[in-house]
């Protein structure tokens, strides 16, 4: 029997995509908060009312904002907010449904999504101690990799190729021609 090469999880593009998304999480949240605040301030200064009141009056007047800077800015804010919501809901699903969800959630939370970025891995490990017993430096990095992979599976799903590899393990003699 041929030895199957063990695949490094970090070679998977879904892992890389998830890693990149998590690395940008804090910056996107910060940028989103600033953008919303700037829009609120701009409307208050320019129109003497809140964004919501302004948009309500525009809507009631039947005005069309298509193609304007206001529409473009609103769409940018909306896309960023949707991305954050997607990551947050995937994190919550991981937390509540995955067999290692409690540990993975806190590991990803302290590593990537807390408002203040920790200075180093040791600071993260200290914060993890109430949630993960006996966590060492090496264990942190190994489990972080596993947590990112699990979150990536939620965000991107399993690919058809992954599914075929799993089926092949259970049914090695059957063809995959369906």
C-alpha angles and dihedrals in degrees: 000000000000118000112244114228111241109238117228107233092218090063090064112101090219089058090049092048091049091047091051092047092050092046089057096043098096093044092050092048090049093046091047092051091049093047093050091047092048092050091048092050093045092052093046092051098040101036104020092234142079123275090249093052091046094050091046091053091047090049093048090048090053094238119160117224095186113140095009127125088248091058093045093050091046091051092050091051091046093051092049092047090050091051091051091047091050092052092044093051091046089050090050091049090049090048096050104032112029118091090235093031098123094055094039093049094053092043092054092039095056093038100047118002110043112111092241115052112231115240096233146344093275091060090051091048091052090053091048096054095089089052103036119037120221096003114174131190092261092045090051093057094043093049092043089058090049092047093051090049091050092048090047090054089056095044099043103018125220115308120234089247091056090050091050091051090052092048090049089056092054097039106027096165098048120092120240093223104121 
